[in-house]
Amino acid sequence: MKSQENLLLERITIIPGLMGGKPTIRGNRFTVIDILELLSSGMTNEEILEEHPILESDDIKAALLFSAKQIRDEYIYE
């Protein structure tokens, strides 16, 4: 069985040619950076989800987890 962390990270996709190869959410044109910028602007999770219905709550969690792992150099691109 996959851990919750692994399930969240599966939401992050890196597709060459899509958004310049930046990490995106579930293959959509919504990047991890977009989510981080929305959060840093002061928006709440609820506000982000309301304004961007393509996103799900776990997408925000996944973006934060992915970013934390990047900073720690723990994430390995597959």
Secondary structure, 3 states (H helix, E strand, C coil): CCCHHHHHHCCEECCCCCHHHCCEECCCCCEHHHHHHHHHCCCCHHHHHHHCCCCCHHHHHHHHHHHHHHHHCCCCCC
